[in-house]
Amino acid sequence: MTAVLTEREALLDSVRSFAQRHLADGALARAHDPNYSWDIAQLLGAQGLLGLSISAEDGGQGAGLADAVAVIQEVAMVCPKSADILQAGNFGAIRTFAEFGTPEQKAKYLSDLIAGRTLIGLGMSEPEAGSAATELTTSATEDGDGYRINGTKIWGTHSVDATLFLVYVRFGPGTGNIGSILVERGAKGLTLGTPSTYMSGEQWAQLYFDDCWVPKGNVLLGPGGFKKQMSGFNVERIGNASRALALGRLAFNLARDHVSERTQFGRTLNEFQGLQWKFAEVAVALDSAELLLDRAVRNAAAGLPSAYETSVAKLAANEAGFKAANEAMQAMGALGYSTESLVEYCMRRTRGWMIAGGSIEILKNRIAEEIFGRRFSQRR
């Protein structure tokens, strides 16, 4: 008797087939191209893979967070760069926007974002406010029917290409006055700096706000919205962790196949115990992290993921993904180190995720707070 596929299995079979048909060819070239792939974004949008966990009422697919995680991992295993587009269309600023945006804001922006025709970026970090996000100084001052924004944002993912920015701002003194505003790329008073490049090849541009006026209708979360914004940010960390694991597994699989075929000293490399143990240790790290990620996603079925479970999952996935990619590169030698293989890209990319979206040190602080049941201020 033929087993009946579950809805998720059917979804993943479809995604796997789609990725092999449309994304496998050119995956290596895309990995080394700093430009945003608008054609792939619209292809993913047409396939219904953007806005997966956004409600059907808002134009999304209404799927669960677990489905979105499974999809992004399937795509990342075929084309890592295309998974970045899935992140932007499912897990990053778009998820916070979909969670807290007004009906008018969603009607104006969401359909094009889900179709891949536009792109939302996050303006959070500043020259003097990175991990200490509450020290941000970018201000929003009331002016008639809107606000004047002044300040600078840095390190923003997709900032070079984004058509809309979700900008963290301060409406007044204190953490209680932190909120966010939607700013369109062409807004008067918003200037983008010269693009800079990360180790991964990804580009970012500094955002300068000089009396940038936006209407009051663009306020996403007003004063008191900081905690809500950070709860939405936990979804971004889920996407980060998912890609870290997927790229670690991709590198692991490529290296496994290589050492199973490559012959030195009269036998294949996988016959050497030193390499066998490396692969065994990586397999344990990847499987352990996958289970922790699954817990965070499963327990978030009724809402946004918890800060603790997300922190644990991201920490484990970041470390496991990088370990897998780094060991894969070592096992493959010069080929792994070469840009002719995706392994070196996976290593560079997973290393960046140990910093982005909450560094592994900040995650450990958050985990410790849960363990001891109290906050530990990092300030003097």
Buried (B, 14 or more C-beta within 10 A) or exposed (E): EEEEEEEBEEBBEBBBEBBEEBBEEBBBEBBEEEEBBBEBBBBBBEBBBBBBBBBEEBBBBBBBBBBBBBBBBBBBBBBBBBBBBBBBBBBBBBBBBBBBBEEEBBEBBBBBBBBBEBBBBBBBBBEEBBEEBEEBEBBBBEEEEBBBBBBBBBBBBBBBBBBBBBBBBBBEEEBEBBBBBBBBBEBEBBBBBEEBEBEBBBBBBBBBBEEBBBEEEBBBBBBEBBEBBBBBBBBBBBBBBBBBBBBBBBBBBBBBEBBEEBEEEEEBBBBBEEBEEBBEEBBEBBEEBBEBBBBBBEEBEEEBBBBBBBBBBBBBBBBBBBBBBBBBBBBBBEBBBEEEBBBBBBBBBBBBBBBBBBBBEBBEBBBEBBEEEEEEEEEE
